[in-house]
Amino acid sequence: MESLARKSMSVCPFVRANSAASLRSMAQNSCLLKMAKHCPVMGPALKAEQRLEYSTSTKPAQARAAQAAIHAEPVENVAQLEGFKTNEKPFDYEAAVSEQLEAKRKDHSYRYFNNINRLAKEFPKAHREREDDKVMVWCSNDYLGMSKNKEVYETMVKTMQKYGVGSGGTRNIAGHNRHAIQLEAELAALHKKDGALVFSSCFVTNDAVLSLFGKKFPNGVIFSDQLNHASMITGIKNSRAKKHIFRHNDMKHLEELLSMYPKSTPKLIAFESVYSMCGSVSPISDICDLAEKYGAITFLDEVHAVGMYGPHGAGVAEHMDFDAHLKAGMNHPARRTVMDRVDLITGTLGKSFGVVGGYVAGSTQMIDWIRSFAPGFIFTTSLPPAVMSGLATSVRIVRRNLEDRVNQQKNVRYIKAQFANLGIPVIPNPSHIIPLLIGNPTDCKKASDILLNQYKIYVQAINFPSVPRGTERLRITPSPHHGKVISDQLIEAIDEIWNTLGLKRISDWASFGGNCGIGSSKHDSDEPLWTDDELKLTNNDLNRNVYDPVIKPLEVSSGIKL
């Protein structure tokens, strides 16, 4: 039809004799097609067009254009379109999906989920499909075991009995509640910020905040660490802002990129404190220096650090001024700290705090801006009251339980030392993450399966795309509850598997020139963040003001009244 219409404009006296408005009026009255059938030129052409059958599939772009043209023209009834049938087949979605899945299997990035049911009363044990088939979990992100905490559990049950199991919708529609206000006040106090906002997950938090920056500052630029989490990468992509990726923890490279723009250009530096797959730690203070020098705001993801670093579990930013925060307790230290210098801090509520959710903490204005404009907050159903009340309790417990952080670090040190003695290749880092380098997906999966099926130890294989190809690993995360006895069982099993599969040890990697800092003199510092003196501290060394503090509700949680 489209080609016929173009042809008629050049050869048909009737079309040339009428204005576009007249033709449009006739088309709307459904008489143009009738008149065309009596035309000596268009009549035969229309009949030929109706008989036409394609011998080959139309290209998608052309098909869409043709369909749009057909449907754009008024017709008397649907039957008029029946003459334009083709033998073109619809797209085979099942075949395309099958092909993509097969490719994923072939490159060994296909993921198998194990049936692991963690037992609250036997933490860190879990059972598999059968309840009598129990395994020891060594790769959970429930870093402190707060998911089994009795006080948190009882708080949630009590709230659930009174307020039900769901939130009823978004906070804009279903309403605000005391549990959200209390939780956000606790989180703001933890990070010593003026405000905080809770989301359904930290993936949603990072996506919402970073995408908002690009949408509200169209000329802004985002600078992202090379190893940033997928949630941050997604947020940056969704922001549509100009971006630069700087080499992991490379301050020289970051400064080179920042110096390309005037200080007046809106800028945001996005980075993590602890990188979960390798365990490296960012130089937060140095990044803050560059941010202040070049006029950028800092966006710090403390997901794998909250609960475990700092005297109160606020993360690595708090840990950088450990003594000052230990002495001040809930109060602000007398001097400006690294945590004060970070503009926006995001964290998870589903790892060290043991439940689910995410949050961002910052200045009152920043939090109000995010609350008012971020679609990821505005249009997402809020967490249920029971979840938020349980989380507020969890934050208070974690804040005052310094000994859990200490015991976790002691277990980490013990396991890392034993692996080093055996030549088991641990990727060097100063954090609680223990990544054992294997270097190929097949052996990584085999090692994980043998641990699970033969030794009743669950450690998930980490393959591409979570880590680059050739750096596949097992990722071990001890908790305060993984004591020496079960640690020795893990260490013995790992040593035997390395022998059984003939996996590379530290000396083997050295002969290959090293990989991920193993067997090489060039690697990030593996000096633990927790010092020997800090590991001697107990809960009695905390400022008494961290026990049952009275924390005032945040006005920004409900909206600031003018």
Disulfide bonds with the S-S distance in Angstrom:
none
